[in-house]
Amino acid sequence: MYGLPANTIINQPLYKKTVFEKFNLKTAERERFDADISKMALVARISPATVPALAEGQEIKGFYVLQVALKHQDYDVKNILLLQKLIPQKIVFALHYSPPLGEDGRGLTQLCVFHTRLQQSDWHDTESTEIPLTGLSLDEVWENIVAAIGGLDAQAEESIEEQILNREQREKLLRQIETLEKRARTEKQTRKKYELHQQIIKLKKELAE
């Protein structure tokens, strides 16, 4: 499963009732959660006890893989963040979606992990989805997993956290530029159109730095 060693597999069901009772969710919140998620299970535990070749890290002593069966791909991220709060452990989420009968295509899986913010991989064929255990310690393994899922570079001079923050800033600038360009296209007054273009130029310079 996900290319993990057999000793890591635990297959421990996690019931939605447990989530509802833990957070005392309101009816609307329960319905939102139930609308997205079919069932869940802790399918693997990675630690020195299950993978003896890995040393315990200074920060990471072990982590779980939580498999989540989705009812549709367009899920609410809040539900995944809720699950992260439920289990006070490091978790790799394996979000699985199976197309309805009659539709072409195999099951799809997206890997997610919370590190500064929720990092999400692209969707891949479930059968080919793997969680690589690269590194000598669990700290290294975890950092490499975060990098792989988030499309980051674990070998870069910048830390993973710095890369995430820089990407967020870049995405923010792109959204601002897009908004200003839309306003500039519809603006009738020459002076205001000019001011908008100047703001766009300034933001594009920041983006290029």
C-alpha positions in Angstrom: 0.0 0.0 0.0 1.5 3.3 -1.2 4.8 1.5 -1.5 5.2 1.3 2.3 6.8 -1.7 4.1 4.3 -4.4 5.2 5.3 -3.8 8.9 3.8 -0.3 8.8 0.3 -1.4 7.8 -2.3 -1.2 10.6 -5.7 -0.6 8.9 -7.5 0.9 11.9 -10.9 2.4 11.0 -11.7 5.9 12.1 -15.4 6.5 12.4 -17.1 9.7 11.6 -19.0 9.5 14.8 -15.7 9.9 16.6 -15.0 13.2 14.7 -18.5 14.5 15.4 -18.3 13.8 19.2 -14.7 15.0 19.6 -15.6 18.5 18.2 -19.2 18.6 19.1 -20.0 19.6 15.6 -23.2 21.5 14.7 -25.7 19.9 12.4 -24.5 22.0 9.4 -20.9 21.1 10.1 -21.7 17.4 10.3 -23.6 17.6 7.0 -20.7 19.3 5.3 -18.3 16.7 6.6 -20.6 13.8 5.6 -21.2 15.3 2.2 -17.4 15.0 1.4 -16.3 11.9 3.2 -17.4 8.4 2.9 -15.1 6.6 5.3 -11.7 6.8 6.9 -8.9 4.6 8.3 -5.5 4.9 9.7 -3.7 2.6 7.3 -0.1 2.9 8.3 2.2 3.9 11.1 5.8 4.9 10.3 8.2 4.8 13.2 11.5 3.2 14.1 9.5 0.3 15.5 7.9 -0.4 12.1 10.8 0.7 9.9 14.0 -0.2 11.9 16.2 1.3 9.3 14.9 4.8 10.2 16.3 6.6 13.2 14.0 8.6 15.5 14.2 12.3 14.6 14.6 15.2 17.0 11.2 16.6 16.0 9.5 13.6 14.4 9.1 10.4 16.4 6.6 8.8 14.0 3.7 9.6 11.8 0.5 8.1 10.4 -1.1 7.7 7.0 -4.8 8.4 7.1 -6.7 7.2 4.1 -9.9 9.1 3.4 -12.5 7.9 0.9 -14.1 10.9 -0.8 -17.6 11.1 -2.3 -16.3 13.6 -4.9 -13.0 15.3 -5.8 -14.2 18.8 -5.1 -13.9 18.5 -1.3 -13.9 21.2 1.3 -10.4 21.7 2.7 -11.9 22.6 6.1 -12.8 19.0 6.6 -9.2 17.8 6.1 -8.0 20.5 8.5 -10.5 19.2 11.0 -9.1 15.7 10.8 -5.6 17.2 11.4 -6.8 18.7 14.7 -8.4 15.4 15.7 -5.2 13.5 15.8 -2.3 15.2 17.6 0.2 13.5 15.4 2.0 14.1 12.1 -0.3 12.8 9.3 0.0 12.1 5.6 -3.5 12.2 4.2 -4.3 9.9 1.2 -7.5 11.2 -0.3 -9.0 8.6 -2.5 -11.8 9.1 -5.0 -13.4 6.4 -7.1 -15.4 7.5 -10.1 -19.1 6.2 -10.2 -19.8 3.0 -12.0 -20.1 3.5 -15.7 -17.5 6.3 -15.8 -14.1 5.7 -17.4 -11.0 5.9 -15.2 -9.5 4.2 -12.2 -9.5 5.4 -8.6 -7.5 8.6 -8.0 -5.5 9.6 -5.0 -4.2 13.0 -3.8 -1.7 13.2 -1.0 -1.9 16.0 1.5 0.2 17.0 4.5 -0.1 20.0 6.9 3.1 22.0 7.1 2.7 25.7 7.7 -0.4 25.3 5.6 -2.0 22.3 3.8 0.2 21.0 1.0 -1.5 19.1 -1.7 -0.2 16.9 -4.5 -1.7 16.5 -7.9 -4.2 13.7 -8.4 -2.6 10.4 -9.5 -3.8 6.9 -10.3 -4.2 5.2 -6.9 -2.2 2.1 -8.0 0.8 4.2 -8.8 0.6 6.5 -5.7 3.6 6.1 -3.4 4.7 7.7 -0.1 8.5 7.6 -0.4 10.5 7.1 2.8 13.7 8.9 1.8 16.2 9.7 4.5 18.1 8.3 7.4 16.0 9.8 10.2 12.3 10.5 10.5 13.0 14.3 10.4 14.6 13.8 7.0 11.8 11.5 5.8 9.1 13.9 6.9 10.8 16.9 5.2 11.2 15.0 2.0 7.6 13.9 2.1 6.4 17.5 2.6 8.7 18.6 -0.3 7.4 15.9 -2.6 3.7 16.6 -1.9 4.1 20.3 -1.9 6.2 20.5 -5.1 9.1 22.0 -3.1 12.9 21.4 -3.1 14.2 19.7 0.0 17.8 20.3 -1.2 17.4 24.1 -1.8 19.2 26.7 0.3 15.9 28.0 1.5 14.1 26.0 4.1 10.9 24.3 3.3 9.1 26.9 5.5 10.7 29.8 3.5 9.8 28.2 0.2 6.1 27.9 1.3 6.0 31.5 2.5 7.6 32.7 -0.7 5.2 30.8 -2.8 2.3 32.2 -0.8 3.6 35.7 -1.4 4.0 35.0 -5.1 0.5 33.7 -5.4 -0.8 36.7 -3.5 1.0 39.1 -6.0 -0.4 37.2 -9.0 -3.9 37.5 -7.6 -3.4 41.2 -7.0 -2.1 41.7 -10.6 -5.0 39.8 -12.1 -7.5 41.9 -10.1 -5.9 45.1 -11.2 -5.7 44.0 -14.9 -9.4 43.3 -14.9 -10.1 46.7 -13.4 -7.8 48.4 -15.9 -9.6 46.8 -18.9 -12.9 48.2 -17.8 -11.8 51.6 -16.4 -13.0 54.5 -18.6 -11.1 57.4 -17.0 -7.6 57.8 -18.5 -6.1 59.0 -15.2 -7.4 56.0 -13.2 -6.4 53.6 -15.9 -2.9 55.0 -15.9 -2.7 54.7 -12.0 -3.8 51.0 -12.3 -1.1 50.3 -14.9 1.5 51.9 -12.6 0.4 49.6 -9.7 0.6 46.6 -12.1 4.1 47.5 -13.1 5.2 47.9 -9.5 3.7 44.5 -8.5 5.3 42.8 -11.5 8.7 44.2 -10.4 8.2 42.7 -7.0 7.2 39.4 -8.6 10.5 39.4 -10.6 12.7 40.0 -7.6 
